[in-house]
Amino acid sequence: MKPKQMMIYSCREFDELPLFQKFAAKYGFTFRYTTQKPTMDNIHLAEGCLYVNVITTPIDRTLLEQLHRQGCSYIVTQTIGYDHIDGEAAQEFGFRIANTPYAPDGVAEYTVMLMLMYIRKMRSIDRRFSAQDFTLNGLIGRELSEMTVGVLGTGRIGTRLIEILSGFGCRILAYSPHPNEKTAKYATYVSLDELCAQSDILSLHAPSTTETFHIW
C-alpha cells in the first residue's frame, strides 16, 4: 500500500522537522514541507497529499477549494484554536479538521512570566543593563502578592494559570459562563464588570467565538 502523504506548511527546520521525520517513520507516512505559510502561490505543493499541516495562517474558502481540487481532505492545525480555518467552507468541501490539544502548562507558565516581567519592569531594566546603566529611577516594580489578578475564561489554560498564581499569594478573581469547582478552590468568581473594575492585571483565556467577540 502506498504511504499516505502530508504537506507541511510553516515548518520550522530547527525543531519541528526532526520530529516529523521521526513520526513519519514510526507511523508510516511520507511528507513534503516548506518553511513558508500556505498561499495561492504555493498551494500547489500540496497536490496529491491527503493531509495538510498548518499553524495559524488563515485558511479561507479560496485555499480550501484549491486544496479540495488537489485531492486533500484532512487539515491538521498545530494550535488549540481552529477559528483561522473557514469551518463552513471546510464542511462544504468535505474536509476533516484536527486541532492540537496540548497541555495547558506552557501557555499558563508563559503568562505568569509576562506578568512578572511587566510588574518588575524587566524590559526597561534589560535596556539599561545593556547600556551599563544601573540607576533605579523609574524601575521600582510591584509585588504580585499585593495585587489582584483577574482571569477571564476558566477552561484548561485559565484554570491552570489560576493554580500557579495561587502560589504567589495574590488575590485571584475569575469570570466564566461555565464556573468549575477546581477553579473555585483558588479564585473567586465574579461578574464581568467586577472583574474589570477590581483587577490590577487582567488575563484573557477565552476562545474566539461570536459570543466573546468584543466582549466588553
N, C-alpha and C positions, 0 to 999 in steps of 0.2 A: 504494500500500500504506500502511495506517495505521501511523504510527510506534509502535514498542514503547515502553511506558511503565514508568517506575520510580518507586517510592515510597521516599523517603529519610527515615529517622528519625535523630534526634540530629544534625541538620545544623548545622554552625557557619556562621553567615551571614557572618562577617567574613573567612573564608579559604576555606572549602570551597564555598560557594555559587557564587562566580565560576568555580571550576574545573568544577563540574557544568554550569554554563551553557556554558562553553567546549567541553567534550567532548560535550555533548548536541547542539550544533550540528555538531560535527565528525563524530560517528558516527550521527547521525540518530535520536535517541530523545528522548522528552519525559519530564518528571518532575514530581512533586509533592514537597513536602518539609514537614517540621515540625522544630522545634528540640527537640521532646520525644522521649523514648525510647518504644519501642513497648510499649503496654499494651492490655488488653482494652477500655479506654475510647476508644482512638484507632486501633485496628487496622482499623477500617472505612475509614480514609483510603487504605488500600492496595487497596480494591475495584477490580477490573479491571486491576490492574498485574501485568505478567508478572514483574517484578523487584522485590525488596525489599532495600534497603541498610540495614545496621545497623552498630553498633560493638561494644560489649562487653555490652550488655544480654542477660541470659539469655532465650533463645528456647525456651520449653518446649513440651510437647505441645499444650497448650491454644491457644497462639498459632499454632502451626503448623497445627493443624486448622482454625482460623478463616481463616488465610491461604489454605489449600487450597480452602476453600469459596468464597473470593472470587476464585479464578482465578489465584492466584500460584503460581509453580513454580520460582523461582530466587532464592536468598538469597545476597547478597554481604556479607561482613563485612570491615570496614576494619581488620582485625587479622591477624597471622600465625596465631595460635591460633584454633581454632573450637570448643573444648570448651564454650563457652557456648551452643551450639546442640544441641538434643536430636537426635543423629545417628540414633538408632533410629527416632524418630517421623518425622524428615525423610525417611528412606528409605521408611518405610511410606506416606507421603503423596506420594511421588514427587518430592520436591524435589531439585534440584541445588544444591550449596553451593560457593561460591568464596571463598577467603581472599586476603590481600594479602601476597605475599612480597616486601616492600620491603627495601631494602638494610640490612644489619645495623649500619652505622656509627652511625646515630642513637642506637640503644639502647646500643651499646658506649661511645660517647663520653659519653653521659649518665651511664653507670655510673661511668666514671673521674671525672667531675665530682663525683658524690656521694661517692666515696671520698676525694677531696682535700678536699672541704668538711668531711667528718667528721673526718679526722685533723688538719686545721688549725683545727677548731672555729669554722668560719665563721658559724654561726648565732649563737653567743654573741658573737662579735666584732661582728657586724652589730647585735645588740641594744644592745651597749654604745656603739657608734659613734652610733646614733640618739639615745642619751641623752648624747652628748658625754663619754662615759667612756672614757678612753684608757689605763686601767690594764691591766697584763698578767697580774696574778694569776689563775691558773687557765686561761689562754689559750695556754699553750705547747703547741704541737702536736708531731706526729711527722713524720718524713720517709718517704715511700713507698719510697725506695731502701733503707731499713733494715728493711723489713717483708716478710712472706711473705703473698702473696695466693693464695687457693685459688679455683679456678673449677670449679663443678660443672656439667657439661654443655659439650661442645665441638663444638656444631653451628656454624652460620654466625655467630651472635652471640657465643658463647663463644670461638670461635677468633679472631674479630676483636678482641675485648676483650684477649685474651692478646697479640696482635700489638702493640696500642697500649701495653699495660703493659710490654712488653719494653723500650721506650724510657726507662722510668723507673728501670731498674736493680734492680728488686725481684726477690726470689725468687718464682717462679711455680710452683704445683702445680696439677694438673688431675685430675679424675676423670670418666670416661665409660665406659659399657659398649661404646662404639664408638670407640676411640682412632684418631686420624688422624696421618699423618706431618707435616702442616703445623703442627699444634699442638705436636708433639714437638720441633720446632726451637727453640721458645721456652720450653716448660714441661716439667716432669717429671710423668709420670703416676704416681699413687699410688692406694692403696685408699681407699675412702670414709672409713674410720676414721682413716687417716693424714691425709687432707685436713682433717678436722675438728679433729684434735689439733694439727696443726702450723701452721694458718693464723691469721694475725692478722686478716685480712679474708676473709670467705667470700662469693663472689658466685654466685648461683643462676641458671643459664640452661638448665634442663631443662624439657621440655614437661610439662604437667599430664596425667598418664596414671594408670592403675591401678597401674602399676609404680613410679611416682615418688611416689604419694600417701603422705605420712608416711614419707619415705624413710629417716629416722632418728629 
